[in-house]
Each structure stands twice: as structure tokens, then as C-alpha cells.
């Protein structure tokens, strides 16, 4: 096998780029020499041409090589008599599928002039087909971590792999393995939603006919088939979110990153998105979810990682994390403060001496509290049945001249785990 590599610089590197991998029959690498965009050609009897090109010139590249007779400059779709390798779109057989979909090893990021690391040596792995939740307060390092995994942020140290590809060493190939659904809409407002989808597919080298069929299939799946020719300006937030997820799936990525996928959606739209994400998981798509909705994370994620100050504080299934929290059940009490001089702190100390109480946490007051009728709230994490502590706590309060005005029994939640690990301080 004769192998030759040709690399040509791009005249306008700031222009939007497009990745295509045609399998060109009988074309020699010399045919692409001298073009105005980066190209790498590997030649044998059949030539695999991997080319990342300036969008405005993409059609001319193949026309000059005598391979293309039709062009569509509006959406930048190449209509040519070529076969696109499925490998270029990140598709692999089960035999070739990597052991892990995402692998992070001692990953570090420090921004210039920052005294601390934004991401400080984290390590974790995500299995193919897993839903992984990455949680943390604002400034914890979640966004930077996802930025490094999706090639948008260059790591300072460590290693990040997506689909078996080192994102630092081969970012172009890594991008073919993944897709990102941002929190805010970045749809092209000048194009219909169908053209948004097919344009994205063309960017990743999907043939026009396949892209059209795939767009129709996804629009049907996301309940938007009848509105395919409508522009994004006429869509609600929930509809736009569904379009962005559909767009991300056009090149069949192995790993899908979703940033706050249901923020701002009404309950019906939220349930619809959750159902679609479950369907993706059943099809073997790996989902990396960043969210502040603890209920969403507990419901969807197979495992969650909780970050703070750039470090990974916990990594396990939601159930395991909740079981590991001190206290197997909770008892929330609303206490009428009265005027007898007993402070909440002194009563909390007394609660902690009760048998079966493992931890006591003060809670913020309710918004509708009357100024002349002060109450304070507290949560007890207890081993065993929380209901058995109702009488002892009521007695303890009565002995101090306080009254119990409300009782709520419950189980520890993922939000309790989050607060336990990261605290209540606003960021």
C-alpha cells in the first residue's frame, strides 16, 4: 500500500469550517495539492481524503478535482458521486467500540493569571450507553471540564478521551465522535429548522440524501415534522430545545453532551425531553448531562459526579450517594420561635443528643412567614424510622417553652447529598 500525506494551509482560517471524508475512487493525492484549505490524503487503489475546508470553497475543491458536478452554496451541501466513510462520522461496530465512551485522567486546567486550577486533577470514566450527570455549584469547574472534553478548551495537563480519541492530540476526529446541546439556542435564525439539521449534517460530511432522510426521521421523532420549514424565531423555548437535540444527532455521535437540557421548559416539554433522552440511552448513545436540577439528575443519570473547587468530590449512582448520606431518613420540623430566649442553635444542639439522630441541619425560613409570628425550620437525619422521633422532639420543644407547628417525614435526596458536599454558600 502506498501512503502519502498532503497538508495545505487555509487561506482564511477564521472562516467557518466543515469536515468531510469522501472515499474517492481512483484519485491520487496530487489532485488535491495546492488547494487553499487543509487536507490530508491517503492514497491506495481507493483514496480516503480527509479534508477540513473553508466553507465558501468546499464545493470548488471537489469541482477542481473533477469529482463534483453540483453545488449548493446556500446550505453548503456537497452533492457529489462520493461515498462518505461511516468512520468519519464516528460510527463503529460493536467489535471496534472503545471500552469507555469518555475517559478523563488527572485532567487539569488553569487559566492565565488565575491563582488556582479551574479543574484540579480529576479522573473518571463513562461507559458506552451510560447517562452520566456532572453536578456542582456555579464555578465548580463543570463547564471547563465539558469544554476540554468537547475540544473548546485546551487542557493544562492530564488527558481526556472521547470515543477512544485523545481530544488534545486529535480534536478534529474527536469532534466527529461527539455533539453538544447548549443551554441557550444557537440555531441559525435565517434557515428553517430542517435546513438547520441538514446544514449540520453536511458540516460533518453526511451525504445530502442521507441527511434529508435523517432530518425527516428526527423531526418526526421530536414531534416537529409538520413544522420543518418554519424558522426558529417562531419556536418556543421547548421547541427550540428539541430542535437542538435533533440537530446534534444528525451525524450519529457516540457521545452527546447536554447543558441544562430542560431549564426554562414547562412540565410537559420537560417530560417530553426526558422521554427522548431515555430513548437515546436505549439506542446506546452515551449522555453527559450537566444540570442544577437534582431531581432530573437522580431520575435520568446512571451515575453522577459532584464537583466543587475543581475537584471531584463524589462519584457513584444517585441511590448509593443518597444511602451514604448520614441518616437513612429525615424529619423536618417547623418550630414556633416564641419569646422565651431559646436560640435555634441551642435547640439544635439538644436535638443532636436524641437517640438515632445522626445530623441536624438548619433550613431557611419560608418566604410566607409572618413577621409577628416567627418560625424556624430544621431537618434531622436519623437512622431507623423518623416517625418514632416525632414525640421525643415535641417533648424536647415543650420543655423549652417552644411549640411544634409542622412535621414532614422524608428520605434523603440527591439535593441533600449536594448540599452536604458543597455547602449552602452562594457562589
C-alpha positions in Angstrom: 0.0 0.0 0.0 1.4 3.4 -1.0 0.5 6.1 1.5 1.1 9.8 1.0 0.0 12.8 3.2 -0.7 16.2 1.8 -1.2 19.2 4.1 -2.2 22.6 2.7 -2.8 25.8 4.9 -6.2 27.5 4.8 -6.2 31.0 3.3 -9.0 32.2 5.6 -8.7 30.1 8.8 -11.1 32.3 10.6 -13.9 31.2 8.3 -16.4 28.5 9.5 -15.1 25.0 8.8 -16.6 21.9 7.5 -15.3 18.3 7.9 -15.8 15.8 5.1 -14.3 12.4 4.5 -15.1 11.2 1.0 -13.9 7.8 -0.3 -12.8 8.8 -3.7 -12.3 6.1 -6.3 -9.1 6.3 -8.2 -8.0 9.7 -7.1 -4.3 10.5 -6.5 -3.2 12.8 -3.7 -1.6 15.1 -6.2 -5.1 16.1 -7.3 -5.6 18.0 -4.1 -2.1 19.5 -3.9 -2.1 23.3 -4.0 -5.7 23.8 -2.8 -6.4 26.7 -0.3 -7.6 24.6 2.6 -6.0 22.0 4.9 -6.2 18.5 3.5 -4.8 15.1 4.4 -5.0 12.4 1.6 -4.2 8.8 2.0 -3.9 7.0 -1.4 -4.2 3.4 -2.4 -6.4 1.9 -5.1 -9.3 3.7 -3.3 -8.2 7.1 -1.8 -9.6 8.3 1.5 -9.5 12.0 1.5 -9.9 13.7 4.9 -10.4 17.4 4.4 -11.3 20.2 6.7 -12.1 23.1 4.5 -13.2 26.8 4.4 -16.9 26.7 3.9 -17.1 29.1 1.0 -14.6 27.0 -1.0 -15.8 23.5 -0.2 -17.6 22.9 -3.5 -14.8 24.3 -5.6 -12.3 21.9 -4.0 -14.1 18.9 -5.4 -15.1 20.6 -8.7 -11.5 21.4 -9.4 -10.6 17.8 -8.8 -13.3 16.8 -11.3 -15.4 14.9 -8.6 -18.4 17.2 -8.3 -20.9 18.4 -10.8 -23.5 20.0 -8.5 -23.2 22.6 -5.7 -25.5 24.0 -3.2 -23.8 27.2 -1.8 -26.8 28.2 0.3 -26.5 25.4 2.9 -23.0 24.4 1.9 -24.1 20.8 1.0 -21.9 18.9 -1.3 -23.8 16.9 -3.9 -21.3 14.5 -5.4 -20.9 11.0 -6.6 -18.9 10.0 -3.5 -19.3 7.7 -0.6 -18.7 9.1 2.9 -17.0 6.7 5.2 -19.1 6.0 8.3 -15.9 6.1 10.3 -15.6 9.8 9.6 -18.9 10.3 11.4 -17.8 8.3 14.4 -19.8 5.2 13.7 -18.1 2.0 14.8 -19.0 -1.7 15.0 -19.6 -3.3 18.4 -16.2 -5.0 18.0 -14.4 -1.7 17.5 -16.3 0.2 20.1 -14.0 1.6 22.8 -14.1 0.2 26.3 -15.1 3.6 27.7 -17.0 6.3 25.9 -15.3 9.1 27.9 -12.2 8.8 29.9 -10.6 11.6 32.0 -7.2 11.1 33.7 -5.7 13.7 36.0 -7.2 16.5 34.0 -6.1 20.0 34.9 -7.0 23.5 33.6 -5.5 26.7 34.9 -6.4 29.9 33.2 -3.8 32.7 32.8 -3.4 34.9 35.9 -5.6 32.6 38.0 -4.0 31.6 41.3 -5.9 28.2 41.4 -6.8 25.5 39.0 -10.3 25.7 37.5 -10.1 21.9 37.1 -7.7 20.3 39.5 -6.6 16.7 38.6 -10.0 15.0 38.1 -10.2 11.4 37.0 -13.3 9.4 35.9 -14.7 7.2 33.1 -18.1 6.9 31.4 -19.2 3.6 29.9 -20.8 3.4 26.4 -24.6 3.9 26.7 -24.4 5.4 30.2 -26.1 8.5 31.3 -23.6 10.5 33.4 -24.6 13.5 35.4 -21.9 16.1 36.2 -23.1 18.3 39.1 -21.7 21.2 41.0 -22.4 24.8 42.1 -21.5 27.7 39.9 -17.8 28.0 39.5 -17.1 24.3 40.4 -15.4 23.5 37.1 -18.2 21.7 35.3 -18.2 24.0 32.3 -14.4 23.9 31.9 -14.4 20.1 32.2 -17.0 19.8 29.4 -15.1 22.5 27.4 -12.0 20.3 27.5 -13.9 17.2 26.6 -15.5 18.9 23.6 -12.3 20.5 22.3 -13.3 24.1 23.1 -10.8 24.5 26.0 -7.2 23.3 25.9 -6.2 21.3 29.0 -3.2 22.4 31.0 -2.4 18.9 32.0 -3.8 15.4 32.0 -5.6 13.5 29.4 -9.2 13.5 28.0 -10.5 10.8 25.7 -13.9 10.7 23.8 -14.8 7.6 21.8 -11.2 6.3 22.2 -9.8 9.5 20.7 -7.5 11.9 22.6 -9.2 15.3 22.3 -6.0 17.2 22.7 -4.0 15.2 20.1 -6.8 14.8 17.5 -9.5 17.4 18.1 -11.0 17.1 14.6 -11.6 13.4 14.9 -12.8 13.8 18.4 -15.5 16.3 17.3 -16.8 13.7 14.9 -17.4 11.4 17.9 -19.4 13.9 19.9 -22.2 16.5 19.8 -23.1 19.3 22.2 -26.6 20.7 23.0 -26.1 24.1 24.6 -28.3 25.7 27.3 -29.2 28.6 25.0 -30.4 28.3 21.5 -27.7 28.8 18.8 -29.9 27.8 15.8 -29.4 29.7 12.6 -32.3 32.1 12.5 -32.1 32.6 8.8 -32.7 28.9 8.0 -35.7 26.7 8.5 -35.2 24.0 11.2 -34.9 21.3 8.5 -32.1 23.3 6.9 -30.5 23.8 10.3 -30.4 20.0 10.6 -29.1 19.3 7.1 -26.5 22.0 7.3 -25.2 20.5 10.5 -25.1 17.1 8.8 -23.2 18.5 5.8 -20.7 20.0 8.2 -19.9 16.5 9.4 -19.8 15.0 6.0 -23.1 13.3 5.8 -24.3 12.8 2.2 -27.2 15.1 1.2 -29.7 12.3 0.6 -28.9 10.6 3.9 -29.1 14.0 5.7 -32.5 14.7 4.3 -33.9 11.3 5.3 -32.3 11.6 8.7 -33.7 15.1 9.3 -37.2 13.9 8.4 -36.8 11.0 10.8 -35.6 13.1 13.7 -38.2 15.8 13.1 -40.8 13.1 13.4 -39.3 11.7 16.5 -39.2 15.1 18.2 -42.8 16.0 17.1 -41.7 18.7 14.6 -42.3 17.1 11.2 -45.1 19.4 10.3 -43.0 22.5 11.1 -39.9 21.6 9.3 -40.0 24.6 7.0 -40.5 27.1 9.9 -37.7 29.3 11.1 -36.5 29.2 14.7 -37.8 32.7 15.6 -41.3 31.3 15.6 -40.5 28.4 18.0 -41.0 28.3 21.8 -38.1 27.6 24.1 -39.2 23.9 24.5 -39.5 23.5 20.7 -36.0 25.1 20.1 -34.5 22.7 22.6 -36.0 19.8 20.8 -34.6 21.1 17.5 -31.1 21.5 19.0 -31.1 17.9 20.3 -32.3 16.7 16.9 -29.6 18.7 15.2 -26.9 17.2 17.5 -28.0 13.7 16.4 -27.7 14.3 12.7 -24.2 12.9 12.4 -24.9 10.0 14.8 -22.4 10.9 17.6 -21.3 8.4 20.1 -21.4 10.9 23.0 -23.9 13.6 23.5 -23.2 16.5 25.9 -26.3 18.3 27.2 -26.0 21.6 29.2 -29.1 22.2 31.4 -31.4 20.5 28.8 -34.7 21.3 30.5 -34.0 24.7 32.0 -37.0 27.0 31.4 -39.2 24.3 30.0 -42.8 23.8 31.1 -43.6 20.4 32.7 -45.0 18.8 29.5 -41.9 19.9 27.5 -39.6 18.7 30.2 -41.2 15.2 30.3 -41.0 15.0 26.5 -37.3 15.8 26.5 -36.7 13.2 29.3 -38.5 10.6 27.3 -36.4 11.3 24.2 -33.2 11.1 26.3 -34.2 7.7 27.7 -34.8 6.6 24.1 -31.3 7.7 23.2 -29.9 5.8 26.1 -31.7 2.6 24.9 -30.1 3.1 21.5 -26.7 3.1 23.1 -25.9 6.8 22.9 -23.7 8.0 25.8 -25.2 11.1 27.5 -23.2 13.6 29.6 -25.6 15.8 31.5 -24.8 19.0 33.4 -27.7 20.3 35.4 -28.6 22.1 38.6 -31.9 20.1 38.8 -31.1 17.4 41.3 -34.4 15.7 40.6 -33.6 15.5 36.9 -30.1 14.1 37.7 -31.5 11.5 40.1 -34.2 10.4 37.6 -32.0 10.2 34.4 -28.4 9.5 35.4 -26.9 6.1 35.9 -24.1 7.7 37.9 -23.3 11.3 39.0 -20.1 13.1 39.7 -20.3 16.1 42.1 -17.6 18.7 41.6 -16.5 21.7 43.7 -13.5 24.0 43.5 -12.2 22.0 40.5 -12.2 18.7 42.3 -14.4 15.6 42.0 -15.9 15.2 45.5 -18.1 12.1 44.9 -18.8 9.7 42.1 -21.5 6.9 42.3 -25.1 6.1 41.5 -27.7 8.5 42.9 -29.1 5.8 45.1 -25.6 4.9 46.5 -24.8 8.6 47.2 -28.2 9.1 49.0 -27.6 5.9 51.0 -24.2 7.1 52.0 -25.5 10.3 53.5 -25.6 10.3 57.3 -29.2 9.3 58.3 -31.4 6.9 56.3 -34.5 9.1 56.7 -35.3 12.7 57.5 -37.6 14.6 59.8 -38.3 18.2 59.0 -39.7 20.3 61.9 -41.2 23.8 61.9 -40.8 25.4 65.3 -42.7 28.4 66.6 -39.9 30.5 68.0 -41.8 32.2 70.9 -40.2 34.8 73.2 -38.6 32.6 75.8 -35.0 33.3 74.7 -34.1 29.9 73.4 -32.0 30.2 70.3 -32.2 27.8 67.4 -28.6 26.8 67.9 -29.2 25.7 71.5 -32.3 23.6 70.4 -30.3 22.1 67.5 -27.6 21.0 70.0 -30.3 19.4 72.1 -31.8 17.6 69.0 -28.4 16.1 68.3 -28.4 14.3 71.7 -31.6 12.4 70.8 -31.0 8.7 70.1 -31.0 7.9 66.4 -30.2 11.4 65.3 -27.1 11.5 63.2 -27.1 15.0 61.9 -29.1 18.2 62.3 -29.3 20.9 59.6 -31.0 24.3 60.0 -33.2 25.2 57.0 -34.0 28.6 55.6 -37.3 30.2 56.7 -40.3 30.0 54.4 -41.0 33.1 52.2 -44.5 33.5 53.5 -43.6 33.7 57.2 -45.4 36.4 59.2 -43.1 38.9 60.8 -45.1 38.9 64.1 -45.2 35.0 64.1 -41.6 33.9 63.7 -40.8 30.3 62.9 -37.7 28.4 62.2 -37.1 25.1 60.4 -34.7 22.3 61.0 -34.1 18.9 59.4 -33.0 15.8 61.4 -31.2 13.0 59.6 -32.0 9.9 61.5 -31.2 6.2 61.5 -34.3 4.0 61.6 -37.9 5.3 61.4 -38.1 9.1 61.5 -41.7 8.9 62.7 -40.5 7.5 66.1 -38.7 10.8 66.8 -41.8 13.0 66.4 -42.9 12.5 70.1 -39.4 13.0 71.6 -38.7 16.2 69.6 -42.2 17.6 70.5 -41.4 16.9 74.2 -38.0 18.5 73.9 -39.5 21.6 72.5 -42.3 21.7 75.0 -39.8 21.5 77.9 -38.2 24.7 76.5 -41.5 26.5 76.0 -41.5 26.1 72.2 -44.2 24.5 70.1 -44.1 22.2 67.1 -46.1 23.8 64.2 -45.2 21.4 61.4 -43.8 17.9 60.7 -42.6 16.4 57.4 -41.2 12.9 57.0 -38.9 12.1 54.1 -35.9 10.3 52.6 -32.5 11.9 51.8 -32.4 13.2 48.3 -29.6 14.0 45.8 -30.1 17.6 46.7 -29.3 16.7 50.3 -26.1 15.0 49.1 -25.2 18.0 47.0 -25.7 20.4 49.9 -23.8 18.1 52.3 -20.8 18.1 50.0 -20.7 21.6 48.7 -22.5 23.7 51.4 -25.1 26.3 51.2 -22.9 29.3 50.5 -24.0 31.2 47.4 -21.3 31.4 44.6 
